[in-house]
Amino acid sequence: TGFLDICEVHLSFQRQSEVSNIESGMPTLRKFIRASDWDRIERMFEIVTNLPPEDQQQRCYFRRPTLFRIPGESRSYVCARSTSLRLADQCITPGRPSHFWMHLTQFDSSRVQRPRDQELEGIVEE
């Protein structure tokens, strides 16, 4: 059946080129997060990476819901009422990439946001 609920998803991508700009076509977390939420997501990564070593395995929780792009529906978002972030590695090793776990739960299907068609007064398509 095509109506199975997704309980858990792991997204993992490995960059195929050294191009590190956002237009490279590679999937990135930034492409999945609503643009207006990105600043607080980025701040949370900074907080997690700057935790003292004894606290690096604790989860940091977001205070507000997070809108996450629905894969396959390029302009629609689903609301996760609970989002947490923690370091996936035991500790941060300088000079090596860090890996994180971002956990989104309590999805609110009533708050799926789809783009609205824009109507501009006085402009007519022919």
C-alpha positions as CSV (number, residue, x, y, z in Angstrom):
1,T,0.0,0.0,0.0
2,G,1.2,3.5,-0.7
3,F,-0.2,4.9,2.6
4,L,2.5,3.9,5.1
5,D,3.4,6.5,7.6
6,I,7.1,7.3,7.8
7,C,8.4,6.9,11.4
8,E,12.1,7.7,10.8
9,V,14.2,8.9,7.9
10,H,18.0,9.1,7.7
11,L,19.3,11.5,5.0
12,S,22.9,11.2,4.1
13,F,24.6,12.8,1.1
14,Q,28.2,12.8,0.1
15,R,29.4,15.8,-1.9
16,Q,30.6,14.7,-5.4
17,S,32.6,17.8,-6.2
18,E,34.5,20.4,-4.3
19,V,32.0,23.1,-5.3
20,S,30.6,24.4,-2.0
21,N,28.1,27.0,-3.2
22,I,24.4,26.7,-2.6
23,E,23.7,26.5,-6.3
24,S,25.8,23.3,-6.9
25,G,22.7,21.2,-7.0
26,M,23.8,19.0,-4.0
27,P,21.1,18.5,-1.4
28,T,21.9,20.5,1.7
29,L,20.2,21.0,5.0
30,R,19.7,24.6,4.1
31,K,17.7,23.6,1.1
32,F,15.3,21.6,3.3
33,I,14.8,24.3,6.0
34,R,12.5,27.3,5.4
35,A,14.7,30.3,4.6
36,S,13.4,32.4,7.5
37,D,14.3,29.6,10.0
38,W,17.9,29.2,8.8
39,D,19.5,31.8,11.1
40,R,18.3,30.0,14.2
41,I,19.3,26.6,12.9
42,E,22.8,27.9,12.2
43,R,23.0,29.4,15.7
44,M,22.0,26.1,17.2
45,F,24.9,24.4,15.3
46,E,27.2,27.0,16.8
47,I,25.9,26.3,20.3
48,V,26.3,22.6,19.9
49,T,29.8,22.8,18.5
50,N,30.9,25.2,21.4
51,L,29.5,23.1,24.2
52,P,32.1,22.0,26.8
53,P,33.4,18.5,26.1
54,E,31.5,16.9,29.0
55,D,28.2,18.3,27.5
56,Q,28.8,17.6,23.8
57,Q,26.4,14.5,23.8
58,Q,23.4,16.4,25.2
59,R,20.5,17.4,22.9
60,C,19.8,21.0,22.3
61,Y,16.1,21.7,21.7
62,F,14.6,24.4,19.5
63,R,12.1,26.7,21.3
64,R,9.8,27.1,18.2
65,P,8.5,24.7,15.6
66,T,10.6,24.1,12.5
67,L,9.3,24.1,8.9
68,F,10.9,21.3,6.9
69,R,10.5,21.1,3.1
70,I,8.6,18.0,2.0
71,P,10.8,16.0,-0.3
72,G,9.3,15.8,-3.8
73,E,7.1,18.9,-3.2
74,S,9.7,21.6,-3.8
75,R,7.7,24.5,-2.3
76,S,5.7,22.8,0.5
77,Y,6.7,22.5,4.2
78,V,5.6,20.4,7.1
79,C,5.8,21.7,10.7
80,A,7.8,19.7,13.2
81,R,6.7,20.9,16.7
82,S,9.8,19.4,18.3
83,T,13.3,19.7,16.9
84,S,16.6,18.8,18.6
85,L,20.2,18.7,17.6
86,R,23.2,16.9,19.0
87,L,26.7,16.0,18.0
88,A,26.8,12.5,16.3
89,D,30.5,12.0,17.1
90,Q,31.9,11.5,20.6
91,C,33.7,14.8,20.4
92,I,34.8,17.5,17.9
93,T,38.2,16.9,16.3
94,P,39.8,20.0,14.9
95,G,40.5,19.8,11.2
96,R,37.9,17.0,10.7
97,P,34.3,17.4,9.6
98,S,31.7,17.1,12.4
99,H,28.5,15.1,12.1
100,F,25.3,15.9,13.8
101,W,21.9,14.3,14.5
102,M,18.9,16.5,13.9
103,H,15.7,15.0,15.3
104,L,12.4,16.3,14.0
105,T,9.2,14.9,15.7
106,Q,5.6,15.7,16.5
107,F,4.7,16.6,12.9
108,D,1.6,18.7,12.6
109,S,-0.1,17.7,9.4
110,S,-2.7,20.5,9.9
111,R,0.2,23.0,9.5
112,V,1.5,21.9,6.1
113,Q,2.4,25.2,4.3
114,R,2.0,25.3,0.6
115,P,2.8,28.2,-1.6
116,R,0.0,30.6,-2.4
117,D,-0.6,31.8,-5.9
118,Q,0.3,35.5,-6.1
119,E,-2.2,37.8,-7.7
120,L,-0.9,41.2,-8.7
121,E,-3.5,43.8,-9.2
122,G,-3.5,45.2,-12.7
123,I,-1.3,42.4,-14.3
124,V,-3.0,40.0,-16.6
125,E,-1.4,36.9,-18.2
126,E,-2.2,36.2,-21.8
